Amino acid sequence: MARPLKSPIKANPLRQPGQSVHEQIIDLLFDKFAPIAAAVLLLWFVAGLEWVWMSRGLRPDPIFLTVFAGLITLYGAVRTYPLIRRLKHLRTGYKGERAVGEYLDRFRLLGYRVFHDVPGEGGNIDHVIISTRGIYTIETKTRSKPAKGECKVLYDGDTVSVNRGPADPGPIIQAKAQAAQLKRLLREITGRRLPVRPVVVFPGWYVEPTEHARSSDVWVLSPKAVYKWIEREPETVSADAVRHATSQLAAHVRKQK
């Protein structure tokens, strides 16, 4: 009788940039898109067989099955169109999170602690930075850009406007909620009240803050500006608190599925 085996990996690995978005893409493909596509292909395959049989002098009637396959194809097209749009949106977001994550990973060489896709009660936090100059949650907002012309995000401290579009408070509200969520989590797992600043980044866009925005608790930046903004902050977190928060957050993330 074979002996029972177990995995040699004792703890789950830390999460990668955009991992939750990638999981959503896989779920969408296999749970929603694949069954519809399989049904359509199967019907057209059977209808094709019927036509082959009829061409050989047999007596099947492919007309009904062909019409039925056409109707199912139309139904599948209607159902999959929003799925395709959703997949494109997720793919754009996934690429943005990966690009920002790769950039933030360089901060480790400078002594910063960096986490990606941190699970939380209200949704995953794209990125977390822990340093003696503060703790930061970073929400990535990847927006498609026009091929030519202006590519600017205006930030007034409460809302963002992409290329002079409508003022949107959503990213700011989301960033504040994520920072509060991480603050509660760190309080729970470390027993310490640690300051957490929310940050929103727009990869590939120029961000223009107003004077009011410069005094806001929420930073809205391009990814390349994150390091410069953090480096000008005073050291408010002790090295011991950084080590403790890092180890406890890593343990928390590894426990998540």
Buried (B, 14 or more C-beta within 10 A) or exposed (E): EEEEEEEEEEEEEBBEBBBBBBBBBEEBEEEBBEEBEEBBEEBBEBBBEBBEBBEEEEEEEBEEBBEEBBEBBEEBEEEBEEBEEBBEEBBBBBBBBBBBBEBBBEBEEEEBBBBBBBBBEEEBBBBBBBBBBBBBBBBBBBBEBEEEEEBBBBBBBBBBBBBEEEEBEEBBBBBBBBBBBBBEBBEEBBEBEBEBBBBBBBBEBEBEBEEEBEEBEBBBBBBEBBBEBBEEEEEEBEEEBBEBBBEBBBEBBEEEE
